Structure formats: structure tokens, C-alpha cells
Amino acid sequence: MTFVLGLTGSIGMGKSTTAGLFVAQGVRLHDADAAVHRLHRGRAAAPIEAAFPGTVVDGVVDRARLGAAVLGKPDALRRLEAIIHPLVREEENAFIARCRREGSGLAIIDVPLLLETRGEARCDAVLVVTAPAPVQRERVLARPGMTAEKLDAILARQMPDAEKRRHAHFLVDTSRGLVAAGREVGSILKALAGRPGRGAAGRS
């Protein structure tokens, strides 16, 4: 039975970098953010345009327009999540089913809001990517178009890092550099080698 590891972490913690370290070791990974991007170019575009007129341009969701339509607006954000989350979940379930059919020992689901949405129930273990708060803010504020106000709005939706770490079976601290993170990933792979999953993932 494929062991399903949920990988998560708040914005700016180095989650994508950590995911890449696993992929470089041959681990199969489903990236929820990448799935959203695909859906914005495909079957999510029409329902999003219907709910938020003017956010789709030439058949593709304009992320800046959509962000402006939902940022800081809880009701609008819930409407958007009701559209996109079930579609992403379908893709995740299909990914896990493929891994099981093909005999993969380990599969990772990379989900930014895994713990906020109680997605840990779909996993056999949870890995939280972390870094000190000053490092996190410095990284995020260096992104084009990011402001302190936008960052605070994003963080308000996310479980505090300290609480996420309390839910973790494994941690990777990216503040110590890529080599150190790579060693931590290697240790996790050794710990999980040959460990069977419980078949929790894929349940509704």
C-alpha cells in the first residue's frame, strides 16, 4: 500500500524547494498549486467567470483580477474555494490511485492549506516545512507585487507556523540552507523506506 505523505507549510517557508528535493530523489508528487494553475486554464475557468465576472481573459483565469476579487473578502473566498477545491481533490485522488496501481512505495501530496482544511486525514504522515518568521517575511516581501498588507491577509488565512509544527510527524527547516534541507529530506526518506500506508488517502 502506497504511503501518502502530506507536505505543507506557510507562505515563504520553502515548501516548493523542499518538494523539489523529494522529486529529485524520484519520489512522485502531486502539487496542488500546479493543479490550480492547470484548472485556471481549463475546466475551472467557466465556473469562476460565472461567480466572479471579468476575472477570465481569453479563456484563462487572470490571477491578479481574481485575487483582487477575493482578497480580504471571506465570503468571496469561500465561493471560490467551493469551486476549485473539489476539482483539485479529484486530481489528487486520481494521482494517488495511479501510484497505488503502479506500486509506488511513497507518494507526496503538496497542499498549502493541508492542515487548515483538515487534509491530514487523507495522509499517513505530515511533513511541515518551516523557517523563522523574520526569514519568512523577508522572502515573501521580496516577491514582485507583494506588500506587507497582502502578506498579512494571506497569513490571516493560514494556521500559525507554531501550530502547524505541532501537527507534524516530520519537519524540514529551510533557513539553514539547501544542503541541510537535503539532508533532512534524506533522513525522512530513510525513515519511510518500506513503510506501508494505511490507505487513509482518497477518503472523502
C-alpha positions, -999 to 999 in steps of 0.1 A, spaced: 0 0 0 14 34 -10 24 56 19 9 91 14 30 119 29 13 153 31 37 182 26 27 216 37 39 249 51 30 285 52 39 310 25 76 317 22 87 287 41 104 270 12 78 244 5 84 243 -33 121 239 -28 116 210 -4 92 194 -28 118 196 -55 143 178 -33 119 149 -30 112 149 -67 150 149 -74 151 116 -54 125 100 -76 95 105 -53 62 110 -70 44 143 -60 11 159 -67 14 197 -65 -20 213 -56 -8 248 -67 2 234 -101 -32 217 -103 -49 251 -97 -29 267 -125 -40 239 -149 -76 242 -138 -75 280 -143 -66 273 -180 -93 246 -182 -125 234 -166 -124 259 -137 -124 290 -159 -161 289 -168 -175 285 -132 -150 311 -119 -161 336 -145 -197 329 -137 -191 336 -100 -166 365 -105 -174 382 -138 -144 398 -155 -118 375 -140 -113 354 -171 -94 367 -201 -93 347 -234 -105 316 -216 -79 317 -188 -83 330 -152 -64 362 -146 -49 356 -112 -44 393 -105 -81 401 -112 -93 370 -92 -70 380 -63 -85 415 -62 -120 400 -62 -114 377 -32 -85 391 -11 -98 403 22 -134 391 14 -142 359 33 -175 352 16 -160 356 -19 -131 334 -9 -154 307 3 -173 308 -30 -140 304 -49 -129 276 -27 -162 258 -32 -154 258 -70 -117 250 -70 -112 227 -41 -133 197 -53 -116 199 -87 -81 198 -71 -92 169 -49 -103 149 -79 -69 153 -94 -52 144 -62 -73 112 -58 -65 102 -94 -28 107 -87 -29 85 -56 -49 59 -74 -22 58 -101 6 55 -75 -12 25 -59 -18 8 -92 18 12 -102 32 1 -69 48 33 -57 61 30 -22 58 67 -14 36 94 -28 36 131 -17 7 155 -19 19 191 -17 -10 211 -3 -5 246 11 -37 246 33 -35 209 42 -40 214 79 -64 243 76 -87 221 56 -81 190 78 -65 173 49 -42 154 73 -69 127 75 -60 118 39 -24 112 47 -3 86 65 20 113 79 25 151 77 57 170 68 58 207 77 83 229 60 93 257 84 116 287 89 119 315 114 93 343 110 118 370 100 132 348 72 97 341 60 87 378 58 120 387 41 114 360 14 78 369 8 82 407 7 110 403 -19 84 388 -43 72 412 -71 40 429 -63 39 417 -27 32 442 1 30 439 39 -7 442 37 -11 414 12 12 392 33 -8 399 65 -40 390 46 -25 357 34 -11 348 69 -45 355 84 -59 326 64 -31 302 74 -26 283 106 3 298 126 36 280 119 40 270 156 6 252 155 15 235 122 47 222 137 27 206 165 7 186 139 39 175 121 54 140 120 84 154 102 99 189 99 123 205 73 138 238 83 148 256 52 165 285 69 198 265 73 203 263 35 197 238 7 224 213 18 209 210 53 174 207 39 186 180 15 200 160 45 167 163 63 148 151 32 172 121 30 166 113 67 128 113 61 131 90 31 152 66 51 126 67 79 98 59 55 115 33 33 94 2 32 67 16 55 32 7 42 4 32 41 -28 28 59 -50 36 29 -63 68 45 -58 89 14 -86 92 -10 -114 90 16 -139 118 15 
